Amino acid sequence: MVETDQKALAEEVGRAIAKQRMRSHLTQEEVAEKLGIGNEAVSRIERGIVAPSVLRLFDFASIYQCSAAELLSEASPRPDDQACRISRLLNTLDQADRQLIVEMVERLSERLSRR
């Protein structure tokens, strides 16, 4: 993988880890304590300066009570991964709200595809 691709991937995965931490209502300090590392290490991972190892990714997933695949798919540019992410978000909503979101996505997609 080209170095710029690795950096971009580390940044995307870092953002996904940070988002999941915030969704879990945890601070970097709390996560660092659970991992047995310093808060600066968590910060460096979240900022994409350092890419987490596979084992560390599973540690984050365990703390956030999600799958490692969720953390990776949130960073993925692939349409299938993005569809899975949207599906997980829709699962938390009631039928009326899901329908509203689907209609909004359809309208946006139609508008953007005309460009």
N, C-alpha and C positions, 0 to 999 in steps of 0.2 A: 504494500500500500504506500502510495506517495506520502511524503511527510506532511504536506498541507492537508491531505485527506485525513490523516491520523489526527492532526490538530483539530480539524473541524468536527470529527467524530467525538473526540475527547470533550470538546465544548458542548456538543449536543447532549451527550450522556451526562455530563456535569449539570447541565440545565435541568434535565429530567430528574436527576437525583435531588437537586435543590427543590424542585417543585413538589416532589413526593415528600420531602422532609417537611415543607411548609404545610402540605395537606395533612400530615401526621401531627401537626402542631408541636414540632420539636425544634429546639435550637441546635445550632452547629455544636455547641458545647455539650449538649445532652447526647447527640449522636457520637461525638468523639469519645465521650466517656464509655458509651456502650461498646464502641469498637476497640477501646483501649489505645487510642491514638490521640494526638494533639488536635485542637480545633483548627490550627493552621493547615493541617493535612486535609481535613474535611473541606476547608475553604478552597484549597488548591484543586481538589477533585471537582468541587462544584463549579469552579471558574474554568475548568478545562485545562488547567496548567499541567495536571497529571491525570492520566487515564487510570481508572481503577482496574485492578487485576480481576480476573473472573471470580476468584474466591471472595474478593472484597465486594464485588457486585452482588454476590449472593448474601453477604453480610448486610449490606444496605437493604436488600429486598426483605430479609428477615426482620430487620428493625421496623421497616415501613409496612410490614404485613402485606406485601405484594409479591409478585413473581419477578425474577430477574428479567424474564422476557418482557414484562411490562416496562421496566426501566429502559431496556434496549429498544423496544418498539416505539416508545415515545420519542426517541431520537431518530427513528428511521424515516427516510424520505420515500420509502416504498408505499404505493397506494394501498396494498393489502394490509400492511401494518397500521397505516393511518386509519383505515376502515375499522380495524379491530379496536383501536383506541377510541374512536367515535362510538362504537358499539358499547364499550365499557362505560363511557360517559352517559349514554342514553339509558343504560340499565338502572341508573339511580333516579330516573325521572318517571312521573306518571304518564299515562297514555297521551293525554292532551298536550303536555309539554314536549313529549317525544315527537308528536305529529307536527307541532310548531317548528321544531328544529329541522325536521326532515324537509318541510316546505321551504324553510329559509335556505337550506343547503341547495335544494333544487333550483330556486330562483337565482342564487349566487352562481351556481354552476352554469346555468343557461346564459346569464349575463356575461360571465367571464369567457365562455367558449365562443362568444360572438366576436371577440377581439381579433 
